[in-house]
Amino acid sequence: MSFTTYYMHLIFANIPSLFSSDLILYILPVLTVSILFFSFKIMFYKAPKLRGAK
């Protein structure tokens, strides 16, 4: 078991049974896409303006 898989197992093992496994399958992709969206937004729209080379 890899390092990341081990910690994900610890995190998801502590989630109470109120969350079904189906709910996790819907939340994780939405979370991933939102993180990617905000990362690209910060990189392209809020990046510091660089001076052009002379």
N, C-alpha and C positions, 0 to 999 in steps of 0.2 A: 504494500500500500504506500502510495507516495505521500509526501509531506502535506500537500494541499488536500488530498483526499482524506487524510487522517483528520485534519482540522474541520473540514466540511462535515465529516461524520460526527465529530463532537458537537458541532453547532446544531445539526439537524436532529441528533439524538436527544437534545435537550428541549426541542420544541414540543410543547404539549400536544396531545392527540386531538386537540380541537381543530388543528390544521390537518386536512387530509393530504395525501400525497398528490392528489390531483390539483389542489390549490397551489402547491409548490411548483408544479409544472407550469402553471399559468403566471405565477409571480416572477420566477427567475428570468424568463425571456423578457418580460416587460422591464424589469430592473436593469437587465443588461443593455437593452436598446436605449433606455433613458440615460444611462451613464455614457454610452457612446454618443448620443445626441448632444448632451451637455459638454462633453469633451471636445467634439468638433466645433460646437458653438463658441467655446472659449478660445480654441486654437485659431479659428478663422475670423471671428468678429471682434474679439476683445484682445487680440494679440497686440503687443506694442508695435507701433509703426517704426520700421527701420529706415535709416537714412540710406539713400541710393549711393552706390559707389561712384566716385568721380573718375 
